[in-house]
Amino acid sequence: MKSPAAIATTYETVGTAKTGMSFGKTFLLGIMAGAFIALGGLGSQIASVCAPNPSVGRLVSSVVFPIGLFMVLVGGAELFTGNCLIIVPVMSKKATVTGMLRNWVIVYLGNMVGAFFIALLANYSHTYAFADGALAEAVVSTAVAKSGISFTDGLLKGILCNILVCMAVWCSFAADELAGKVLSLWFPVMLFIIGGFEHCVANMYFIPAGMIASYVYGISADGLSLFGYFVTNLIPVTIGNIIGGGLCVGVMYYLIYLKK
């Protein structure tokens, strides 16, 4: 197992390489990551709807959702929330602010495309018809709740979420073997789901999936709108994710292990 200091040095190199990738490769890897996280979200919704009560449902959901990040890290893809850690090589002057922002924008858009693609497939394959339509009801309900979140809640839950997601990414670099990587990433992501925190890429799936499901299945979705998706949810959650992953994890570890 790598030491915390060795992890910081390793990510410094990895993060620098991310800023040098071509537009096309970065965008395609962003699409893959958005799709993987959406599939994790879809699986967690299917699992939770079978639970006897909401508490058990959230626990079961937390066990399934990390499959998405597992596919991102092991399969290889570019995830916006994890890439908030690129601030580490920027702080150590191995990468530029421009390169970091370029990566963030391209990956963010790619994640949105990938997540929306899975939302479309899940709806029009009638996957949400599971459990006599109870899954479709749950998908719409989740989207409505996320679209009505307050700015403060979205911001703070976004911070909490990406502290855990970036710790999952960070800890996965401690292991060289697959089993170690899986164990190290699984538990922080489980904790973020159990806490009910907000992940902007996951929401790129959850909210559009609910919007489409309300149309496909004829389910009432009062308050569900594009404004609620982009403005009410994504803006505060994205800002919170940047603060949580970039400042609370990335900058802190730079100051502790890399600052001369």
C-alpha positions in Angstrom: 0.0 0.0 0.0 1.3 3.5 -0.9 1.7 6.0 1.9 -0.4 9.2 1.9 2.6 11.2 0.7 3.2 8.7 -2.2 -0.5 9.0 -3.2 -0.1 12.8 -3.4 3.0 12.4 -5.6 1.2 9.8 -7.8 -1.8 12.0 -8.3 0.3 15.0 -9.1 1.6 13.1 -12.2 -1.8 11.6 -13.1 -3.6 15.0 -12.8 -1.0 16.7 -14.9 -1.5 14.1 -17.7 -5.3 14.7 -17.6 -4.8 18.4 -18.6 -2.7 17.3 -21.7 -5.2 15.0 -23.3 -6.8 15.9 -26.6 -10.3 17.3 -26.8 -11.8 14.3 -28.5 -10.3 11.7 -26.1 -11.2 13.8 -23.0 -14.8 14.2 -24.3 -15.3 10.5 -25.1 -13.9 9.5 -21.7 -16.3 12.0 -20.2 -19.2 10.4 -21.9 -18.1 7.0 -20.6 -17.9 8.3 -17.0 -21.3 9.9 -17.2 -22.8 6.7 -18.5 -21.0 4.6 -15.8 -22.2 6.8 -12.9 -25.8 6.8 -14.4 -25.7 3.0 -14.5 -24.7 2.9 -10.9 -27.6 5.3 -10.2 -30.0 3.2 -12.1 -28.9 0.0 -10.3 -29.2 1.7 -7.0 -32.8 2.8 -7.8 -33.8 -0.7 -8.8 -32.3 -2.1 -5.7 -33.8 0.4 -3.3 -37.4 0.1 -4.7 -37.4 -3.5 -3.5 -36.6 -2.6 0.1 -39.3 -2.9 2.8 -38.7 0.7 4.1 -36.8 3.9 3.1 -34.0 3.3 5.6 -33.2 -0.2 4.3 -33.7 1.2 0.7 -31.0 3.8 1.2 -28.6 1.2 2.7 -29.1 -1.2 -0.2 -28.8 1.7 -2.6 -25.4 2.7 -1.1 -24.1 -0.8 -1.7 -24.9 -0.8 -5.4 -24.2 2.8 -6.4 -20.3 2.5 -6.1 -20.3 0.2 -9.1 -20.4 3.4 -11.2 -17.2 4.8 -9.7 -15.6 1.3 -9.9 -16.2 1.3 -13.7 -14.8 4.8 -14.0 -11.6 4.1 -12.1 -10.9 0.6 -13.2 -12.3 0.8 -16.8 -10.9 4.2 -17.4 -13.0 7.3 -17.8 -13.0 11.0 -17.0 -15.3 12.1 -14.1 -15.8 15.8 -13.3 -16.1 15.3 -9.6 -12.9 13.2 -9.3 -11.1 15.7 -11.6 -11.6 18.4 -9.0 -8.4 16.9 -7.7 -6.5 18.4 -10.7 -6.0 21.4 -8.4 -3.2 19.4 -6.8 -0.8 19.6 -9.8 -2.0 23.2 -10.4 -0.9 24.2 -6.9 2.5 22.5 -7.4 2.8 24.3 -10.8 3.0 21.0 -12.7 -0.2 22.0 -14.5 -1.9 25.3 -15.4 -5.2 26.8 -14.3 -6.2 27.0 -18.0 -5.5 23.3 -18.5 -7.5 22.4 -15.4 -10.5 24.5 -16.5 -10.4 23.2 -20.0 -10.5 19.6 -18.6 -13.3 20.5 -16.3 -15.5 22.0 -19.0 -15.0 19.2 -21.5 -15.4 16.5 -19.0 -18.5 18.1 -17.5 -20.2 18.3 -20.9 -19.2 14.7 -21.7 -20.5 13.5 -18.4 -23.8 15.2 -19.1 -24.1 13.5 -22.5 -23.3 10.1 -21.1 -25.7 10.4 -18.2 -28.6 11.6 -20.4 -28.0 8.8 -22.8 -28.5 6.2 -20.0 -31.6 8.1 -18.9 -33.1 7.8 -22.4 -32.2 4.1 -22.7 -33.7 3.3 -19.3 -36.9 5.0 -20.1 -37.5 3.8 -23.6 -36.5 0.3 -22.8 -39.2 0.5 -20.1 -36.8 -0.6 -17.4 -38.8 1.7 -15.0 -41.9 -0.5 -15.5 -40.3 -2.8 -12.9 -42.3 -3.6 -9.8 -45.6 -2.6 -11.5 -44.4 0.9 -12.2 -43.1 1.5 -8.6 -39.7 2.2 -10.0 -41.0 4.8 -12.4 -42.8 6.5 -9.5 -39.6 6.5 -7.4 -37.5 7.9 -10.3 -39.9 10.8 -10.8 -40.1 11.4 -7.1 -36.3 11.6 -6.8 -36.1 14.0 -9.7 -38.8 16.3 -8.2 -37.0 16.4 -4.8 -33.7 17.2 -6.4 -35.2 19.9 -8.6 -36.7 21.7 -5.5 -33.6 21.7 -3.3 -32.5 25.0 -1.8 -29.3 26.7 -2.9 -27.8 26.3 0.6 -28.7 22.6 0.8 -27.4 21.9 -2.7 -24.1 23.7 -2.0 -23.4 22.1 1.4 -24.5 18.6 0.4 -22.3 19.1 -2.7 -19.4 19.8 -0.5 -20.0 16.8 1.7 -20.5 14.6 -1.3 -17.3 15.4 -3.1 -15.1 15.2 0.0 -16.2 11.6 0.0 -16.0 10.9 -3.7 -12.5 12.5 -4.0 -11.4 10.5 -1.0 -12.6 7.4 -2.8 -10.5 8.4 -5.8 -7.6 9.4 -3.6 -7.6 6.2 -1.6 -7.9 4.0 -4.7 -4.4 5.2 -5.6 -3.1 3.6 -2.4 -3.5 0.1 -3.9 -1.9 -1.5 -6.9 -4.1 -4.6 -7.0 -7.7 -4.6 -8.2 -9.2 -5.9 -4.9 -7.5 -3.1 -2.9 -8.8 -0.5 -5.3 -12.3 -1.8 -5.1 -12.3 -1.9 -1.3 -10.8 1.6 -0.9 -13.2 3.3 -3.3 -16.4 1.5 -2.1 -16.8 2.7 1.4 -16.5 6.5 1.0 -19.1 6.3 -1.9 -21.4 4.2 0.3 -21.2 6.9 3.0 -22.1 9.7 0.5 -25.3 7.8 -0.6 -26.2 7.0 3.0 -25.9 10.7 3.9 -28.1 11.7 1.0 -25.5 14.1 -0.4 -25.5 15.7 -3.9 -23.3 14.7 -6.8 -23.7 16.8 -9.9 -22.9 14.0 -12.4 -25.3 11.6 -10.7 -27.9 14.3 -10.9 -27.3 14.6 -14.6 -28.9 11.2 -14.7 -31.5 11.3 -11.8 -33.3 14.5 -12.9 -33.5 14.0 -16.7 -34.5 10.3 -16.0 -37.4 11.6 -13.9 -38.4 14.2 -16.4 -38.6 11.7 -19.2 -40.3 9.1 -17.0 -43.0 11.6 -16.1 -43.8 11.8 -19.8 -43.4 8.1 -20.7 -45.4 6.8 -17.8 -47.8 9.7 -17.4 -46.8 10.5 -13.9 -47.5 13.9 -12.4 -44.3 15.8 -11.7 -45.2 19.2 -10.3 -42.2 21.5 -10.1 -40.0 19.4 -12.3 -38.4 21.7 -15.0 -35.3 22.5 -16.9 -34.8 25.5 -14.6 -35.0 23.2 -11.6 -32.4 20.9 -13.2 -29.8 23.4 -14.4 -30.3 26.4 -12.1 -31.8 25.1 -8.8 -29.8 21.9 -8.7 -26.7 21.8 -10.9 -25.3 25.2 -10.1 -25.1 25.0 -6.3 -24.2 21.3 -6.4 -21.4 21.8 -8.9 -20.0 24.7 -6.9 -20.2 22.6 -3.7 -18.5 19.6 -5.5 -15.6 21.9 -6.6 -15.2 23.2 -3.0 -15.5 19.7 -1.4 -13.1 17.9 -3.8 -10.8 20.7 -4.9 -10.4 22.7 -1.7 -11.2 20.3 1.2 -9.3 17.4 -0.3 -7.0 18.5 -3.1 -5.6 21.8 -1.6 -5.4 20.3 1.9 -3.3 17.3 0.8 -1.1 19.6 -1.3 -0.4 21.7 1.7 0.3 18.7 3.9 2.4 16.6 1.5 3.6 18.6 -1.5 4.2 22.2 -0.5 7.9 22.8 -0.1 
